Amino acid sequence: MKSAVKSLVAGLCLALMSSIVLAHPGHDHAHWSSELIHMLTWLAIASVIVGGLIYKQVLRRKGSKQEDKNHDA
């Protein structure tokens, strides 16, 4: 079940990635969309970092709860 959810989330993330953002016209800072593209890039990087930290915290809490259950038994 977990692998199906992970596959679904990964598929949705890939489907929602914009090809327009990935294929902007060169690296021209004078282009009208360059500010938006750079902002989206930094937001994407930040969201991956924050998502990783949240995932790490969830795993830590889950492991802590499992240790408590095993210790109480």
C-alpha positions as CSV (number, residue, x, y, z in Angstrom):
1,M,0.0,0.0,0.0
2,K,2.8,2.4,0.9
3,S,4.6,1.8,-2.4
4,A,1.4,2.5,-4.3
5,V,1.0,5.8,-2.5
6,K,4.7,6.7,-3.1
7,S,4.3,5.8,-6.8
8,L,1.2,7.9,-7.1
9,V,2.8,10.9,-5.4
10,A,5.9,10.6,-7.5
11,G,3.8,10.3,-10.7
12,L,1.8,13.4,-9.8
13,C,4.9,15.4,-9.0
14,L,6.4,14.5,-12.4
15,A,3.1,15.2,-14.2
16,L,2.8,18.7,-12.6
17,M,6.3,19.8,-13.5
18,S,6.0,22.5,-16.1
19,S,8.0,21.9,-19.3
20,I,7.8,25.7,-19.9
21,V,9.8,26.4,-16.8
22,L,12.3,23.7,-17.6
23,A,12.9,25.0,-21.2
24,H,13.1,28.8,-20.9
25,P,14.9,30.7,-23.6
26,G,18.5,30.5,-22.6
27,H,19.7,32.2,-19.4
28,D,18.8,35.7,-20.5
29,H,18.1,37.8,-17.4
30,A,16.5,40.5,-19.6
31,H,13.7,38.1,-20.7
32,W,10.3,38.9,-19.1
33,S,10.0,35.5,-17.6
34,S,13.5,35.2,-16.0
35,E,12.4,36.5,-12.6
36,L,9.5,34.1,-12.4
37,I,11.7,31.2,-13.5
38,H,14.4,31.9,-11.0
39,M,11.8,32.4,-8.2
40,L,10.2,29.0,-9.1
41,T,13.6,27.4,-9.1
42,W,14.4,28.7,-5.6
43,L,10.9,27.7,-4.3
44,A,11.4,24.2,-5.7
45,I,14.8,23.8,-4.0
46,A,13.4,25.1,-0.8
47,S,10.4,22.8,-0.9
48,V,12.6,19.8,-1.5
49,I,14.7,20.7,1.5
50,V,11.7,21.4,3.8
51,G,10.0,18.2,2.6
52,G,13.1,16.2,3.4
53,L,13.3,17.7,6.9
54,I,9.6,17.0,7.5
55,Y,10.0,13.5,6.3
56,K,13.0,12.9,8.5
57,Q,11.1,14.3,11.5
58,V,8.1,12.0,10.8
59,L,10.4,9.0,10.5
60,R,12.1,9.9,13.8
61,R,8.8,10.2,15.6
62,K,7.5,7.0,14.1
63,G,10.7,5.2,15.3
64,S,10.4,6.7,18.7
65,K,6.8,5.5,19.1
66,Q,7.7,2.0,18.0
67,E,10.6,1.9,20.5
68,D,8.1,3.0,23.3
69,K,5.7,0.2,22.3
70,N,8.5,-2.4,22.4
71,H,9.9,-1.1,25.7
72,D,6.4,-1.2,27.4
73,A,5.8,-4.8,26.3
